Amino acid sequence: MTDIRTYTGSRRYSNDEITVYWKPAACVHATHCYKELIEVFNPDKRPWVNMKGAPTDEIIEVVDMCPTEALTWKWNDEEKNKSVGPEHTNHVKFRRPELLQDDVTDASTRPVMVKVYVDGPVVIKGDFTLVEQGNRKEMKGATLSICRCGISERMPICDGSHIKSGFNG
């Protein structure tokens, strides 16, 4: 399992039980975090994450909703990390193909999830082939946010520019 603390730009926020990691470069501002738990995730405050704003189980539930894994978490007690189940899909790691470790699940049984966010990106999760300008890249267990507004500086990847532009679509 790859610990995201090793990634440049990651920020961490802790309470007595867990640490939440935020990777700004992966964030497309899908807004699940603050719409679900503004007491903890409030973009109008600094720091924007208040780990004392809600019970740990509520924080975990909302972090697990993050479609791009810009938010992840882990227990502060390493022993507890060994027993985290699959219900916590964002736990500690990104499912980016270059970081993916061997998975015991047969790839043919894993569904691909595609979700179009209102006024936001298309998020694709699963095993798929990305074809961009004739280049093919196999994506295994990946999460990818595709720009729909057309103004991302990281095309075809969403960089959150739709928020500032007022994109409707």
C-alpha positions in Angstrom: 0.0 0.0 0.0 1.4 3.4 -1.0 1.4 6.0 1.7 0.4 9.4 0.1 2.5 11.3 2.6 5.4 10.8 0.2 3.8 13.0 -2.5 4.9 16.5 -2.9 2.2 19.0 -2.2 0.1 16.8 0.1 -1.2 18.4 3.2 -2.3 16.6 6.3 -4.8 17.3 9.1 -5.0 15.2 12.2 -7.2 14.5 15.2 -6.6 12.0 17.9 -7.7 9.0 15.7 -7.0 9.7 12.1 -5.0 11.8 9.7 -6.7 13.2 6.5 -4.4 13.9 3.6 -5.3 16.4 0.9 -3.5 16.4 -2.5 -4.5 19.8 -4.1 -3.2 18.7 -7.5 -5.8 15.9 -7.6 -8.7 18.0 -6.4 -11.3 19.0 -9.0 -13.6 20.6 -6.5 -16.4 18.1 -6.8 -17.7 19.7 -3.5 -18.7 16.5 -1.8 -16.6 17.3 1.2 -17.9 20.7 2.1 -21.5 20.0 1.0 -21.6 16.9 3.2 -19.6 18.2 6.2 -19.0 21.9 6.2 -18.1 21.8 9.9 -14.9 20.0 8.9 -14.3 21.0 5.2 -14.9 24.7 4.8 -13.1 26.3 1.8 -13.8 29.8 3.2 -11.7 29.2 6.4 -8.0 28.7 6.9 -7.0 26.1 7.5 -9.9 24.8 5.5 -10.0 21.4 7.3 -11.1 21.4 10.9 -10.6 17.9 12.3 -12.5 18.8 15.5 -15.6 19.8 13.6 -17.2 16.3 13.6 -16.8 12.8 14.9 -14.1 10.7 13.2 -16.6 8.2 11.7 -18.4 11.1 9.9 -15.1 12.5 8.6 -14.1 9.0 7.2 -17.5 8.7 5.5 -17.1 12.0 3.7 -13.4 11.5 2.8 -14.4 8.1 1.2 -16.8 10.0 -1.0 -14.0 12.0 -2.7 -14.3 11.0 -6.4 -10.7 11.8 -7.3 -9.0 10.7 -4.1 -7.7 14.2 -3.5 -8.8 13.4 0.1 -7.6 10.2 1.7 -7.1 9.1 5.3 -5.4 6.7 7.6 -5.6 5.7 11.3 -2.9 7.3 13.5 -2.6 3.8 15.1 -0.7 1.7 12.6 -2.3 -1.5 13.9 -5.7 -0.3 12.9 -4.5 0.4 9.4 -3.8 -3.3 8.9 -7.5 -4.1 9.4 -9.2 -1.5 7.2 -11.7 -3.1 4.9 -12.6 -2.4 1.3 -15.5 -0.2 2.3 -12.9 2.5 2.8 -11.9 2.8 -0.9 -9.8 5.9 -0.4 -7.8 4.7 2.5 -4.2 5.8 2.4 -3.5 5.2 -1.3 -4.3 6.6 -4.7 -5.5 4.1 -7.3 -3.4 5.7 -10.0 -1.9 3.0 -12.3 1.7 4.0 -11.6 1.1 3.6 -7.9 -1.1 0.5 -8.0 0.2 -2.6 -6.3 -0.8 -6.1 -7.3 -4.5 -6.6 -6.9 -6.0 -10.0 -6.1 -9.3 -9.0 -7.8 -9.7 -10.3 -11.4 -9.7 -7.2 -13.6 -12.5 -8.7 -15.7 -14.9 -8.6 -12.7 -14.2 -4.9 -11.8 -16.8 -2.5 -13.3 -15.8 0.8 -14.8 -17.7 3.7 -13.2 -18.3 6.9 -15.2 -19.9 9.8 -13.5 -20.7 13.2 -15.1 -20.7 16.0 -12.5 -23.1 18.8 -13.1 -21.0 21.9 -14.1 -17.8 19.8 -13.6 -15.7 17.0 -14.9 -16.4 13.4 -16.0 -14.8 11.0 -13.4 -13.9 7.6 -14.6 -12.9 4.8 -12.2 -11.7 1.3 -12.9 -9.7 -0.5 -15.5 -9.9 1.1 -19.0 -7.7 2.3 -21.9 -7.1 6.0 -22.3 -6.5 7.0 -25.9 -5.2 10.6 -26.2 -3.8 11.9 -29.5 -3.1 8.4 -30.7 -1.3 7.4 -27.6 -2.8 4.5 -25.6 -2.4 4.1 -21.9 -3.7 1.2 -19.9 -5.3 2.4 -16.7 -5.6 -0.2 -14.0 -7.7 0.6 -11.0 -7.4 4.2 -11.9 -9.4 7.3 -11.1 -9.3 10.0 -13.8 -11.1 13.3 -14.0 -11.7 14.5 -17.6 -12.2 18.2 -18.3 -15.6 19.2 -19.8 -15.2 23.0 -19.8 -12.3 23.0 -22.2 -10.1 25.4 -20.3 -8.0 23.1 -18.1 -4.3 23.8 -18.3 -3.7 20.1 -17.9 -5.9 18.8 -20.8 -7.5 16.3 -20.9 -7.3 16.2 -17.1 -9.6 18.5 -15.1 -7.7 21.0 -13.0 -10.7 22.7 -11.4 -10.8 25.6 -13.9 -14.5 25.1 -14.3 -15.1 26.6 -10.9 -13.5 29.9 -11.7 -14.9 30.1 -15.2 -18.5 29.6 -14.1 -18.8 26.6 -16.5 -22.4 25.3 -16.9 -22.8 22.0 -18.6 
